[in-house]
Amino acid sequence: MISFLKKLSIVATITMILVLIGGALVTKTESGMGCGANWPVCEGELTAELIIELSHRLVSGLAGIIVLLLSVLAWKYIGHIREVKFLSFISIFFLIFQGLIGAAAVLWSQSDFVLAMHFGISLISFASVFLLTLLIFEIDQKFDARSLIIHKQLRRNMYGLAIYILIVVYTGALVRHIDSSLACTSWPLCDNTNPLSLSFHFGQWVNMGHRFLAGIAFIWTLLLFLKVKSEYRQSRVMYYGWATALFLMVIQVVFGALIIFTLGNLLVALFHALTISIYFGLLCYFLLLSNRSVQAEKLHITEPKKANN
């Protein structure tokens, strides 16, 4: 069963990535109404928008079935692992929540500010499935970091960064939904020829706001990597994990710039969404390790008291 769970978890993770990319593709190509104001059925002429929207719905439905099966089996067979039941519930809950928001967007008109939440919810759902996959692979200790202790200050930084990344992701989704990806024609500033200009329209303010927040995320990731390099150099999970996180953040910034230089190339935009998804999934794994560290510290404090009694 464990072997089957591993295979199923990999399929679930890949499927969730396809859901994320499909959602970004729907937004980027403005195919949200490709099936008309109908859900879950799809009606209308056979157009590229209809094919994109219908494909996204089918993949999302398939993901729901796979993730539900994974969650039920994981709960049943490895539910004794403390995080499994919580992640199983979260995986299903946010996947359903994501589908309901998508349905609401089709059946009732939603503001761009509400629609921008969709990608963030999908990101949480993907991260839950990804963590569940890692827990399954921990069973035979081929991928295990349960003995790692992360100190409080670093834990707080990781929690803060995770919340902050969701804000950055929201602003990026808002840029797409209000069609402002090319509102600024220069990079890193909106207008490199006039760097002191502040006469922006709304789309440019949103675009530059996203760039500013993304820049802070890059600096924050860099500082955490340097801290990990200094204090956890002997931990392969911490060192190589945060080196990977920094690499992903660099790639994310590069893809963000390339969106401008390639005039909104669709493939570049999709890789931009994919990179931040993988980064967030990795960051959530460190949150899981941080939570374990808290439990380990509590156990370390209470054990001497029990011994004295």
Secondary structure, DSSP 8 states (H G I E B T S, - for coil): -HHHHHHHHHHHHHHHHHHHHHHHHHHHTT-TTTT-S-SSS--S---HHHHHHHHHHHHHHHHHHHHHHHHHHHHHHHTTSTTHHHHHHHHHHHHHHHHHHHHHHHHS---HHHHTHHHHHHHHHHHHHHHHHHHHHHTTTSS--TT----HHHHHHHHHHHHHHHHHHHHHHHHHHTT-TTSS-SSSSS-TTSTT-----HHHHHHHHHHHHHHHHHHHHHHHHHHHHHH-TT-HHHHHHHHHHHHHHHHHHHHHHHHHHTTS-HHHHHHHHHHHHHHHHHHHHHHHHHHHHHHHHHHHHHHHHHHH-
